Amino acid sequence: MKCLVTGATGFIGSNLVRELLNRKYEVNLLVRSKNKLDDDLKSECSIFEGDLFNLEAIEKSVKGCKCIFHMAAYANIWSKDKSHAFKTNVQGTENILNAALKNKVSKVIFTSSAATLTPSEKKEEVDEKFPPPNNYLTDYETTKKQAEELCVKFAQQGLDVIIVNPSRVFGPGLLSKSNSVTLLIKKFISGTWRFIPGSGKQIGNYVFVDDVVSGHILAQQYGKPGERYILGGTNISFNGFFELLKEVSGKSYNLFHLPFSLMLAVSKLELFMAENFGKNPLITPPWIKRYSQHRLVSSQKAINEIHYTITPLSEALEQTVNWIRMKS
């Protein structure tokens, strides 16, 4: 089967492309620059240079494809151009969906995020049936939700489009801002990460990249048109995550709790420097607020409907730690 992948230079995207090739898919890639691709992907895939607004490049890349994995997105925590997230995540997605409908693509898998789900205010596991929050904190969440709504609209027009919502993804692969949890693990192992946000009791969901990659392919094989599937892993607090990481890595560094009030103050200074001097911030106030929330999710729908499976967190962390040490 021939498929198109956007976002192949990203963390999840590059892992997905390699797995598709392992499964003997023919793979087209739409990339802004082929120079950002690893050499093995350049030699095994058909490359089309262009962005999500280059309609000619999109048309060429879609021709003959039975499925599209649309993963390209703008996920920066801050941008001087406030419209950038909307242009990429919403208008760019609309361009891909239009091309898919025009070229009678059999199935489109749209990669959204668990960030579009409502926080777990009562520490309950949130699933696909929960209503969205009244307001989103970041442009990323807002535009990803708008893109999801576009997908539902196109599904109503007859396009077989499916939405997947990964949670906090980590594991072997490209070490970039989209793989921030693995970067954190690497810093912890080296002794350069020494704090826990807030009280450490806030619960989030952490998922192994191999599971997310598998979940995309399973959604393509078994997903139902217009449906959403949460691709999650293990719900665990910051404290619990670092305790397990200490056990797996054999490192027992003393970690201190950094109050959210102090983190918020630092993030405001970072934002001030960004807006006035163009210095990219390490973090912004909305993201601090996000990490102060509980974010439990349930992947039971994906387990039941597309046969999704979850790697135990200890096993996933062990594989990640071993990979980091091998690469060091």
Disulfide bonds with the S-S distance in Angstrom:
none
